[in-house]
């Protein structure tokens, strides 16, 4: 039987493409940081596509918008 | 910390083998050192992230991403050892100096942390073991206790500083 934490974790996978709310930043989930947000909110490390090198940030789950996988 | 306990047990057992197996014992000590350092680094990263997210939550939602990205940019603990210099550098972004050394109880702990980081580099990069030989299991346990003490001290400092900034409890005490 999956725990609540397991189910939350299963809703996102490493490598999922996401857009970040209130921005045009698009990136991928590169790390599950755990329940480090206020009230135990899950935090995800995101690698944002950028030139010349990617930008990293750590955001809450409610800041993520799922994007379809690239073909 | 079951994983640390397991490697502690394994390390102690390999040092007590009869007949002795020095190469196995050395590899276990190297593994213990790297694992302990990584464990402490993980704690420090998590405390930093948790503290940053508490502050970010007080900012207008449309601005939160700006602050989140700035907290992560050039974050020393993402790649560097958890030494005092990197800890002070990262946590200074909260607007105060992380003065672990002002507590007399931390003096020996910081010496242990410096030794742990020195050995972490020797172990991880397969450096030459100094003439004094490998640290004993008792020494490694002392370093572990010191990391625990420093973690508690950092947590207390961050709690108090964030409470001062936010005028409320940052998290349940």
Boltz contact constraints between the chains, C-beta under 6 A:
constraints:
  - contact:
      token1: [A, 20]
      token2: [B, 65]
      max_distance: 6.0
  - contact:
      token1: [A, 22]
      token2: [B, 62]
      max_distance: 6.0
  - contact:
      token1: [A, 23]
      token2: [B, 65]
      max_distance: 6.0
  - contact:
      token1: [A, 33]
      token2: [B, 49]
      max_distance: 6.0
  - contact:
      token1: [A, 36]
      token2: [B, 46]
      max_distance: 6.0
  - contact:
      token1: [A, 36]
      token2: [B, 49]
      max_distance: 6.0
  - contact:
      token1: [A, 36]
      token2: [B, 50]
      max_distance: 6.0
  - contact:
      token1: [A, 37]
      token2: [B, 53]
      max_distance: 6.0
  - contact:
      token1: [A, 38]
      token2: [B, 54]
      max_distance: 6.0
  - contact:
      token1: [A, 38]
      token2: [B, 57]
      max_distance: 6.0
  - contact:
      token1: [A, 56]
      token2: [B, 72]
      max_distance: 6.0
  - contact:
      token1: [A, 57]
      token2: [B, 68]
      max_distance: 6.0
  - contact:
      token1: [A, 57]
      token2: [B, 69]
      max_distance: 6.0
  - contact:
      token1: [A, 57]
      token2: [B, 72]
      max_distance: 6.0
  - contact:
      token1: [A, 58]
      token2: [B, 49]
      max_distance: 6.0
  - contact:
      token1: [A, 58]
      token2: [B, 68]
      max_distance: 6.0
  - contact:
      token1: [A, 58]
      token2: [B, 72]
      max_distance: 6.0
  - contact:
      token1: [A, 59]
      token2: [B, 68]
      max_distance: 6.0
